[in-house]
Amino acid sequence: MTQRTTDLSASYSSENPLIWSILKILRHNPSGWKIHTLASKLSEKGMIPVLDHSSEKDLFKRNFLLMNALYQLQELLFPKQWLNVESMEIELMRFHPVSHSIAVNDPMREYYMDWGHYEADETEIKRLLNQFWTRYREHVGIGEVTMSRKLALDIFELDEWATERDIRKSWRKLALKWHPDREGGDESEFREACEAWSVLRGGN
């Protein structure tokens, strides 16, 4: 497989909030996960609601959201760590350059990174992700967001002309740096970054 060198995050405007809940789970228990056991764990934490009245569609949408988040997280951690993404084998491990790389043309990755396959229109997807971000803010202890946009930009070390891509790049950098389950992480700094992201992401 060919190692990918481009910034893949620029292609996907919808950050999946399950990324950070999954990272927390994998930091505590890096191996032994399957897609359905990971889904159950997230449901226990109240991070995934019922997504469709049809049980079959609910299962499909749940799996789609999880696989999308896993692939985004794989890119985010690469190359410092490797996240093995298979429905029956999800594992966070040390990165080995010889055996670990992200394929340029991976049909499975391309499928789950395309929100068009979620079976919902753009408005519904945005509503869903906004709902998930609200749940995540509550999960990390952020109530009503009152931070100003100027302060949020200052936290992200950006100016008022920052692009959507600049904002997303800074958010991911800060979130990885301060995530409480990473070495050197800080819960209060991470919470502040989450609040700033909630302000700057707007309706994206």
Secondary structure, 3 states (H helix, E strand, C coil): CCCCCCCHHHHCCCCCCHHHHHHHHHHHCCCCECHHHHHHHHHHCCCCCCCCCCHHHHHHHHHHHHHHHHHHHHHHHCCCEEEEEECCEEEEEECCCCCCCCCCCCHHHHHHCCHHHHCCCHHHHHHHHHHHHHHHHHHCCCCCCCCCHHHHHHHCCCCCCCCHHHHHHHHHHHHHHHCCCCCCCCHHHHHHHHHHHHHHCCCC
